[in-house]
């Protein structure tokens, strides 16, 4: 935005932000947005990277647990009324962020619901569609008004037809810069691009694009979204503008996929002695999406397993959740999402809102926020005799605070392992039911043995 100024007022219990400015597209307009004083961004300030380099916090030092719902096509395909309904549901269930795709054309949404694309090429020039971006800004403003963090993917880059794949580097830079200048006044974590590998020639290209947009802009949160089971960040250490590392464990459901998540590159990052960036799983398996190997829909159990592993094998910052049918904003039942063959027949977006895993993600956030979660670090040495040696889906993950006062252990269903902890008082031990969000003071099967063969979290406080 060029020449923008902001005025903050307190009126009737609402923080009112008036933004006046000249858009980079050349039109003058006034944007009026409201934030409730209950918004964490009003109460605690904007977000930044904590000094530990492992999580996000507000400017007053309050930690921010990143729990994003994935609704890639939602802003483009929703009505304003349906969008407000959706946000109210996600806010109620405990989500803190909304992750979405900003640009049409994209394979699942070639246009928005009005048949518009974000841009067109004319005589070699990229011209943005102001009507398209006005609607997108309304959706982002609604995210802000709900007290949630907006997490837009600025271009997709997977295949022909995606803006980040087809456009020249200069056009991609222009398109991304336009969006950043337009939306940086809102609480945002920007995702540079979606589904690129970021290795080899792709690495050089996206580093060049990222530097052109973000290197001179301070105070923004920036990550990017790699392809599944791909961790390219060894060659990105010097790209300081990319201040959060994302990865995608993806929708596989075989032993190789589970092992990559709990014992592969994310876990290797978690074994570092110092950390340069928060690490976030931007795409664990979506509930209801077909597993790549079994071709059966991922259950809430699979989602929980991937979620707790993601948060315990590396310093926890947060993660995303996805529901099949919601991410694609399905309005008709009985169909697969557009251009996603094999992903499985999807529920409508309203039906997918009620998948049990979404409610359980709220339990997950509540569980971590009941603990000194920002201090937790992987502690695999406290687990022995893992059944995961025979079945990778039963891997038992452990994290601990540096002072040893709090230990957290996640037992997936049917997992067996020995926990190497000395407990002097049974009152130091509690069990958390991640399916129901309830606590159990002791296990009938033994002090450090899960109450049954379902999944449980063990918390030991000394």
N, C-alpha and C positions, 0 to 999 in steps of 0.2 A: 504494500500500500504506500502511496506517495503522499507525503504531507499530512498524515493522519494525526489526530489528537484525541485524547480520551478524557472524559469527565465522569468521575464516580460520585454518586450521591446516595444518601440513605433515605429511602422513602417508604413508609408503611411496612417496614420489615423486609424490604427487598433492596438488594444492591443493584442500582441501575447504571449501566454502562452505555454511554452515547458515543458512537464512533462516527466521525465525519472524515471523508477522504476522497481522493481522486483515484479510481481504480486504474490498475495498469492497462486495462482494456480500453481506457479512454473515456469512460462514462462517469459522471459525478452522481453520487447517490448517498443517501443517509441510511445507516443501518442502526436499528435500535434493538438491543438485546437486554434481557433481564436474567439475573442470576439470583436465586434465593440465597439469603444469608446462611442457610444450612449447607450450601455448597462447600465442599472442602477447599475449593480454590479461592473462595471468598474468606473463609474462616482461617485458613492456614497459609495461603499464598500459592504461587505457581510451583511447578515441579522442577526438580533438579536431580542430578546424580548425587547420592550420599558420598561422604568422604571415603567410606570403605570401598567404593566402586562396585557394590553388590546389589543395590536396590535403589528405588526412587523415594524421594522425600520432598515435603513442602519447604518453602523458604524459612518457615519457623522451626524446622527440624522434625516435624511430625512425619513418620514413615507412611508411605502410600503403597498399599498392597495392590498390585496390578492384576485384576481379574477381568479379562475382556471377553465379551461375547462376540462371536463372529457372524456378521450379517452382510456378507460381501455385496449382495445386490439390493439390500434394503433401501438405502437412500435413493437409488435410481428408480426403483419399481414401486415404492410405497406411496400411498396418499399421506397427506399431512396428518390426518386423523389417525390412520393406522400406525404411523410412525410414533405418535405420542402414546398410543396404546402399548406398543412394543417397548418403548423406553420405560414406561411406568412398570411394566412387568419385570424387566431386567433390573431396574433399580430396587424393586421390592425383593427380588431373589438374591440380592447382594453383590451384583456385578458393579465394578468401578470404572469400566471402560467399554467402548464400542468400537470394534474393528471392522472396517468396511473398505470396499473398492471404490475409488473416487471417479474413475473414468469409464465412459462408454465411448467406443466399442470395447467390449470384452466378451469372451466366448459364451458366458452364461447370460449376458445382457448386452446385445449389440447396440441397443438404444435404451434411453430411459422410458418411463411409462407413457410419455408424450411423443415418443418416436424421435427424440433428439439425440445427437451425439455431442461430445464435449468440444469438438473442434472440427474444422475442415481445412483442407489444403487448397490453396488457390494461387496459381502462378508461382508455385514454390514457396508460398508464405503460409504459415500456420495462423489461422484465425479462430479464436475461441468463441464459443457460443454462450453469450451472456445469459440467455434464458436458462440454459442447462445449469450453469454455475450458480445462478440465483436460487434455483430449487435446492441444489446441493448445500448451499450456505444456509438455507432455512433448516435443513436437516441437521447440520452441524450446530447451529444455534440452539436447536431443540435438545441436542445432547448436552450442551453447556447448561441450559436451563434446568435439566434434570440432575445437575451436579456430577456429570460423568465426563470422563476423558475421551476425546475423539481420537481415533487411531486410523487415519486414512492411508490406504496404499495409493501412492500418487500416480503410478502407472503400472500396468501389468506387463510381463515380458516373456511369457511362456511360449507362444506360438504365433504364427502368421495371423494377423487380425488384431493382435494386442498392440496398443500404442507404443509400449516400450520395446516391442520387437520390430515394428514396421517403420517407425519414424526415424529420421536422422538424429544424430546426437544433438545437434543444435536445436532441432524442434523439440526433442525430449526435454532439454534444459529449459527451453522457453515455457513449455507446458508445466513443468514442475515448479519453476520459479513463480509463475503466475499463481499457482495454487498456494504456495507457501506465503507469498505476499498477501494473498487474500485472507488466509485462515489463521495466520500466526497470532492474531489477537485472541483467538479461542484457546482453551486448554487442549493441547494436541501433543501426541507423539506421532511424528511423521515416519511412515514406512516408504523408503525410497522407491522400491519396485517389488513386484510379486513374482515368485517362481522363476527366478534366474539361478544359474549355478554359481556365478561370481568367482569362477576359476578361469585360468588361461586368458583368452582374448575377452571373455565376458568380464573377468575381474578388471582388466585395464579399462574397458569401456565404462563400467559403472563407477569405478573410482574417479575417472575423469568427470563424469556427469555429477557425481556427488560433490566433488570439490567445487565445481563451477557454481552449484547452488548453495551449498551449506558452509564451505570453508570460511567465508567471511561473515557468517551470521552466528552470533554468539547467543547462548542461552536456550537454544532449541534442543528438543529431544529427538534423536534420529536413529532408526534402525532400518533393516531391510529383511526381506522374506525369501529365504533360499528354497530350492527344491527339497523334496523329502530325503531324509537320512543323508544330509549333506552339511558338512561343517567346514566352510572354507576360510575361517577367520585367522589362521596362522599368517596369511599374507596380507592381512588388513590391520595389523597392530598399529601402524603409523598413521592410519586414517582417523585422526582424532575427532573429526566431525561426526563419524559414525560412533556415537557414544553408548549405544546399547547393541548387544549381539543377540540376534534372533536365530532360531532354527526351527525346523519342521520334522518332528518324528513321524508324522504322516499316518496313513490309514491302514498300514499293514497289520496283520494279526498273527504272524508266525514267530517262531523262536528267534530268528535272526533280527526281526524288527524290535522285539522286546529287549534283546541283548544289546542292540545298538543304543537304545535309550538309557538303560540302567547301567551299562558297563562300557559304553563307547565314548565318543568325543565329548558329550556333555559331562560325563563323569570324570574324564581326564581333565577338563577345565576345572571341575570342582576340587581336584587334588592339588591345585596350585597353592603356593603359600601367599601370593598376593594376586589381586584381581583388578583388571583394568576397566571392565565393563560389567554391568548387570547382564545376566543371561536369561532369556525368556523363550520358552517353547511356544511359538506363534501358531502352531497347528498340530496338536495331538489328534488322535482319532476323533472324528465327529460321531456323536451318538446317532445311530440309525443308518449311518453310511456303511456300505458293504466293505468288509475287510478285503484287502487285496488278494489274500491267499484263500481264505475260507469261502469268500463270496456270501457270507452271512452278515447281517447288520451288527455293527458294534453296539454292545450293550453298555448300560451305565457302569457296570462292573469294569469293563475295559477302559472306559473313560477315567474312572477313579484311579485305576492302577497307573495309567500313564501320567495322570496329574500329580499324584503323590510322589512317584519316582522323579518326575521333572523337578519337583521342589526340594527333594532331599538328597539327590546325588550331586548337586551344585548349590552354592549359596542361593537361598530363595529370593526372588524378586517378584514372581507372579507367573501367570500363564494365561492362555486363552482356552475357551471352550467353543465347540461348534455343534449345532444340531442340524441333521440332514433335513432339508426342506425349508429350514429357516435361513440358512446361509444363502440360498438361492431365491428366497422370497417366493416360494411356490404358492400359487393361487388356485391351482387345480390339483386334485389328488389323483393317484394312479399313474403318475408319470415320473420318469427320471429327470433330473435337472438338465437343462439345455446343454448340449455338447459335452456331457459328462457320462458317456455310456459305461455301464458296469457299476456305477456308483450306487445303484439300487433305486427302487421306486420310493419317492419321497412323500412325506406327509405335507399338508399345507402349512404355511408358516405359523398360523395360529395353533394348529395341532402340535407342531414341533415345539412351541413355547412351553408345553407342559411335559416334555420329557423329564423323567426323574433326575437325570444327571445334572440338569441346570440347577435344580433346588439343592442338590448335593454339592455343587460348586460353592453355593452360599455357606453350607456347613464347613467346607474346606477353608474358606476365608475366615470364618468365625473361629475355627480351630487354631489356625496359625496366629491370629491376632490375640488369642488368649495366652500366647507364649512370647518370649523374647525372640521372635522369628527372625529379626534382622541379624541376630548374632549366630544363628545356626550354621554349622559347617559340616560337610560330609564326614562321617566317622565309620567307615566300613570295617575297620579292624575290630569293632566291638561285636561283629556278627561272624559266627563260625558254623561249619557243617550245614551249609546252605543246600536246600533241596533244589535250588536253581541250577546246580551243576547238571541235573538231569532234566529239569523243566524250567527254562528261562522265565516263564510267566510267573514263577513263584519267588522271584528275587525279593529278599528282605532288605529294605533300605534303612539306613541309620544316619542321623545327624545329631550334633551335640553342640552346646555352647562351649566356647574356649575354656571357661572356668569349670566345666564339668557339672554344673548345677542342674542343667536340663538336658535330657536325652530323649529323642523321638525315634521310634522304630515303626516302620510300616510293614505289616504282614498282609500280602495279597491273599486271596482265597487259596486254601490248601497248602500254604507255605509252611515249611518246617526249617527251623534254624535255632542255633544256640546263641543266646544273648549274654555276652561277657560283661555283666555288671554285678557289682556287689550291692545288695540292698539290705540295709540294717533294720528298716521299719517298713512293714507292708503299706503304711499310709503314704509312702513315697511313690507308690505305683498307682496309675490310673489307666483305664482303657477308654478309647474314644471310638464310637460307632460311626463311621463315615457315611453309612447308608441312611441313618436317622438323625445324625447330629446330636447324639446323647452320650453321656459319660457313664461308665461302669467303674465302681470303686475297686473291684477285684475280680480275678478270673477264677471260676470254679475248677479249672483244670490245672492250676499252678500259678505261682506268682508272676512269672515272665512267659507264660504260655497263653496264646490267644484263647478267648472264651469258647470259640467254635471254629469251624473250617471256613467261615466267611472272612472278609477282610476287616482288619482292625488296626488301630494306631495305639501303640504303647507309649506312655509318657512317664518318665522317671525323674523326679525332682529330689535332689539331695541337699 
